[in-house]
């Protein structure tokens, strides 16, 4: 005969369900950033002419097609393959860290960071002049400061979120390191506070003792019955 435990499937733990939802959020945000980044790059490649700016907000913001072999601000222009390895390492670290995900803030930050890293990594891997040496397509010119793209915006926003989370002491798993017993960023389901379990047991045993005491006070011994008689 099958028991109830054998016939009824065990429900997944709440923490596991929540982690899956956060992973879905991270993946959805990553794909959104990647799609927007690659779509805008494809658009500027057929719309803009390299070196000819198109003003958007006067001299403050314009569209200017640029093929960047280096990092931001044209740093390390002769080390494209090194930047490709660094970007690959960042992607691997994010994927590994996502297995401990327990915070909505970290899901947003890592999703933006992963999408931006993959967007620029795709350029370095698949674009000219060759594998792992490709030039990143930049087209958003911020005055005379630098030229970037959608992936760069996502990475900068992710860096800002990570700084805020670090200042608040929120870990990737949603816990805080600001003190013992501190809860996370409000995303995790807090369990019973320390000592609540024993207190509830004591209350239960106390209630049982009160019930037993009430029963005992109402009971009459045979001797008391004979005395009344």
C-alpha positions as CSV (number, residue, x, y, z in Angstrom):
1,X,0.0,0.0,0.0
2,X,1.4,3.4,-1.0
3,X,1.8,6.0,1.7
4,X,0.9,9.6,1.3
5,X,4.5,10.6,1.1
6,X,5.0,8.2,-1.8
7,X,1.9,9.3,-3.8
8,X,2.1,13.1,-3.2
9,X,5.1,14.9,-4.8
10,X,7.0,17.1,-2.4
11,X,6.5,20.8,-3.1
12,X,9.7,22.7,-4.0
13,X,11.2,24.8,-1.2
14,X,10.3,28.5,-1.3
15,X,14.0,29.5,-1.6
16,X,14.4,27.4,-4.7
17,X,11.3,28.9,-6.4
18,X,12.5,32.4,-5.6
19,X,16.0,31.7,-7.0
20,X,14.5,30.4,-10.2
21,X,12.5,33.6,-10.6
22,X,15.5,35.7,-10.0
23,X,17.5,33.7,-12.6
24,X,14.7,34.2,-15.1
25,X,14.8,38.0,-14.4
26,X,18.6,38.0,-14.9
27,X,18.3,36.0,-18.2
28,X,15.5,38.2,-19.5
29,X,17.4,41.4,-18.7
30,X,20.6,40.0,-20.3
31,X,18.7,39.0,-23.5
32,X,17.0,42.4,-23.6
33,X,20.3,44.3,-23.3
34,X,22.0,42.0,-25.9
35,X,19.2,42.4,-28.4
36,X,18.9,46.2,-28.1
37,X,22.7,46.5,-28.3
38,X,23.1,44.4,-31.4
39,X,20.0,45.9,-33.1
40,X,21.2,49.5,-32.6
41,X,24.7,48.5,-33.9
42,X,23.2,46.9,-37.0
43,X,21.1,50.1,-37.5
44,X,24.0,52.5,-37.3
45,X,26.2,50.4,-39.6
46,X,23.6,50.9,-42.4
47,X,22.7,54.5,-41.4
48,X,25.8,56.4,-40.3
49,X,29.0,57.1,-42.1
50,X,32.2,56.6,-40.1
51,X,33.6,59.9,-38.9
52,X,30.5,62.0,-39.8
53,X,28.6,63.0,-36.6
54,X,24.9,63.5,-36.4
55,X,23.9,66.0,-33.7
56,X,21.2,65.0,-31.2
57,X,21.7,67.6,-28.4
58,X,24.0,70.1,-30.0
59,X,27.6,69.4,-29.1
60,X,26.7,67.5,-25.9
61,X,25.3,64.4,-27.5
62,X,25.6,63.1,-31.1
63,X,25.7,59.9,-33.1
64,X,29.2,59.2,-34.5
65,X,30.2,55.8,-35.9
66,X,33.5,54.5,-34.5
67,X,35.2,51.1,-34.6
68,X,37.0,50.8,-31.3
69,X,39.8,48.1,-31.0
70,X,40.4,48.9,-27.3
71,X,38.4,49.5,-24.1
72,X,36.5,52.6,-23.0
73,X,38.2,55.9,-23.8
74,X,40.3,54.0,-26.4
75,X,42.5,52.4,-23.8
76,X,44.6,49.4,-24.7
77,X,43.9,49.7,-28.4
78,X,46.7,47.2,-29.2
79,X,45.5,44.6,-26.8
80,X,42.2,43.5,-28.3
81,X,42.7,39.8,-27.7
82,X,43.5,40.5,-24.0
83,X,40.3,42.5,-23.6
84,X,38.5,39.5,-25.3
85,X,39.9,37.2,-22.6
86,X,38.9,39.6,-19.8
87,X,35.4,39.9,-21.1
88,X,35.1,36.1,-21.4
89,X,36.3,35.8,-17.8
90,X,33.7,38.3,-16.6
91,X,31.0,36.3,-18.3
92,X,32.1,33.1,-16.6
93,X,32.3,34.8,-13.2
94,X,28.8,36.2,-13.6
95,X,27.3,32.9,-14.6
96,X,28.9,31.1,-11.6
97,X,27.8,33.8,-9.2
98,X,24.2,33.6,-10.4
99,X,23.9,30.2,-8.8
100,X,23.8,31.9,-5.4
101,X,21.4,34.6,-6.5
102,X,18.9,35.7,-3.8
103,X,18.5,39.4,-4.3
104,X,16.5,41.3,-6.9
105,X,19.0,44.1,-6.9
106,X,21.8,41.7,-7.7
107,X,19.7,40.1,-10.4
108,X,19.2,43.5,-12.1
109,X,22.9,44.4,-11.7
110,X,24.2,41.1,-13.0
111,X,21.7,41.0,-15.8
112,X,22.8,44.4,-17.0
113,X,26.4,43.6,-16.6
114,X,26.1,40.2,-18.4
115,X,24.1,41.7,-21.3
116,X,26.7,44.5,-21.7
117,X,29.6,42.2,-21.5
118,X,28.1,39.8,-24.1
119,X,27.3,42.6,-26.4
120,X,30.8,43.9,-26.7
121,X,32.3,40.4,-26.5
122,X,30.2,39.5,-29.6
123,X,31.8,42.4,-31.5
124,X,35.3,41.3,-30.5
125,X,34.7,37.7,-31.4
126,X,32.8,38.0,-34.7
127,X,33.6,41.4,-36.3
128,X,36.5,42.4,-38.4
129,X,39.4,42.2,-38.6
130,X,39.3,38.7,-37.1
131,X,38.3,36.3,-34.4
132,X,39.0,37.6,-30.9
133,X,40.5,40.8,-32.5
134,X,37.2,42.4,-33.7
135,X,36.5,46.1,-33.2
136,X,33.6,47.2,-31.0
137,X,31.0,49.3,-32.8
138,X,30.6,52.6,-30.8
139,X,28.2,55.3,-31.9
140,X,27.0,57.4,-28.9
141,X,29.3,60.4,-28.6
142,X,29.2,62.3,-25.3
143,X,30.6,65.6,-26.5
144,X,34.4,65.3,-26.9
145,X,34.8,62.9,-23.9
146,X,34.2,59.4,-25.4
147,X,32.0,57.4,-27.7
148,X,30.1,54.4,-26.5
149,X,27.2,52.1,-27.2
150,X,24.1,50.5,-25.5
151,X,26.3,47.8,-23.9
152,X,28.5,50.4,-22.3
153,X,25.4,52.1,-20.8
154,X,24.3,48.8,-19.3
155,X,27.7,48.1,-17.8
156,X,27.9,51.6,-16.2
157,X,24.4,51.3,-14.7
158,X,25.3,47.8,-13.4
159,X,28.5,49.2,-11.8
160,X,26.4,51.9,-10.1
161,X,23.9,49.3,-8.8
162,X,26.7,47.1,-7.5
163,X,28.2,50.0,-5.6
164,X,24.9,50.8,-4.0
165,X,24.4,47.1,-3.0
166,X,27.9,47.0,-1.6
167,X,27.4,50.2,0.4
168,X,24.2,48.7,1.8
169,X,26.0,45.5,2.6
170,X,23.7,43.3,0.5
171,X,25.3,40.1,-0.6
172,X,24.4,38.2,-3.8
173,X,22.3,35.7,-1.8
174,X,20.2,38.5,-0.4
175,X,21.7,38.6,3.1
176,X,23.3,41.6,4.8
177,X,26.7,41.7,6.4
178,X,25.9,44.8,8.6
179,X,25.4,42.8,11.8
180,X,24.3,39.5,13.3
181,X,20.7,38.7,12.6
182,X,20.3,41.4,10.0
183,X,18.0,40.5,7.2
184,X,18.6,40.8,3.5
185,X,17.3,43.4,1.0
186,X,13.7,42.6,1.8
187,X,13.6,39.9,-0.9
188,X,14.3,36.9,1.1
189,X,11.6,35.2,3.2
190,X,12.8,35.7,6.8
191,X,12.5,32.6,9.0
192,X,11.6,32.6,12.7
193,X,13.8,34.7,14.8
194,X,16.4,33.0,17.0
195,X,14.7,31.5,20.0
196,X,11.2,31.7,18.6
197,X,11.0,27.9,18.2
198,X,11.9,27.2,21.8
199,X,9.6,29.9,23.0
200,X,6.7,28.5,21.0
201,X,7.5,25.0,22.4
202,X,7.6,26.4,25.9
203,X,4.3,28.2,25.3
204,X,2.8,24.9,24.1
205,X,4.1,22.9,27.0
206,X,2.9,25.7,29.3
207,X,-0.5,25.5,27.8
208,X,-0.5,21.8,28.2
209,X,0.5,22.1,31.8
210,X,-2.3,24.6,32.4
211,X,-4.7,22.2,30.8
212,X,-3.4,19.3,32.9
213,X,-3.6,21.5,36.0
214,X,-7.2,22.3,35.2
215,X,-8.1,18.7,34.8
216,X,-6.3,17.8,38.0
217,X,-8.2,20.5,40.0
218,X,-11.5,19.2,38.8
219,X,-10.7,15.5,39.7
220,X,-11.7,14.2,43.1
221,X,-10.0,11.4,44.9
222,X,-12.0,8.5,46.4
223,X,-11.1,9.7,49.9
224,X,-12.6,13.1,49.0
225,X,-15.7,11.4,47.7
226,X,-16.1,9.4,51.0
227,X,-15.6,12.6,53.0
228,X,-18.4,14.4,51.1
229,X,-20.6,11.5,51.6
